[in-house]
Amino acid sequence: MPLHPKGKEFAKSGLFAGVKSFADLEMRIAAITENKAKGDAFEVFAEAIRDRHNSESIIGQF
């Protein structure tokens, strides 16, 4: 579940849907016109990666 205030907005927009590589993500974020929104998008991505890593670490303990 996204904690970032813009998490749901970016998820609904499809910004991250079908991303195949970090370069692909960079191009999508670069297309955002506002710098604040670019930063928000990257923060949402980083939060998702952190959460995925944490859940994989927990699963690996069982």
Secondary structure, 3 states (H helix, E strand, C coil): CCCCCCHHHHHHHCCCCCCCCHHHHHHHHHCCCCHHHHHHHHHHHHHHHHHHHHHHHHHCCC
